[in-house]
Amino acid sequence: MSSIPSALVEGLNPQQREAVEYRGSALLIIAGAGSGKTSVLTRRIAGLLASRDAWPSQILAITFTNKAAGEMRERVEGLVGEASRGMWISTFHSACVRILRKEHDRFGYSSSFTIYDSADQKALIKRILKELDTADSGLTPGAVISKMSRLKNELADVDSYRRTSDSSDPADALFIEIWDRYQRELTRSQAFDFDDLIGQTVYLFRAFPEVAAKYQTRFRHVLVDEYQDTNHAQYSLIRELTRPVAAAHIPENSSIPTASDGSLAGASLTVVGD
């Protein structure tokens, strides 16, 4: 019998109730718009606390917009009160900023690094285009930014794109030069653009398994709303956060029960989508 309070499942249909009460390594919730998906997700979070399957600090709930994250935070707070303050309920990018500021020394930045907005990006690209005298190329700041964004969302960087691009194409060679100068300027300024945030966090976790393990052991329940909208970088971030943790990388102060070999199973993942 579920130890979840009856109030948390009141008014739910059998499928919704099953989603709230389910305990396991992975859960996929598929339902149409307006069908109560977010309500099920927030009640599931409250249920995990009520049944003592999670502490507030072990919850990471991610959605796509600041508005959606704020609404989810309010709903969870209405169900669990002040316990919600111990959770991370945020967008992908906000979660990554918190991680990057915490782990800034791993990539040589200050914790107060700058995040370029679209106006900053455009101004920098316009300056680089002028420096390279690209008036006859037909390239616009918007086109350059759009292509960089698409590639970064595929976890490509300048070097990996250079290796796979058509070196005989002058337009592609020019784009690479622009992108290279752009990233060098960001590094010089200790800055990231919006599209760098998720990719940099994925690279951080892959380069430093002991850093990844800190978050893998902390967040034992990862819940993602609107999962159908995830791109490759976002999917990769969730994959890194829910990987099993080798015994050698588990923090010494961790009190999480481990397997007989000292390893830790991956976090429970709940995804909600249309």
Disulfide bonds with the S-S distance in Angstrom:
none
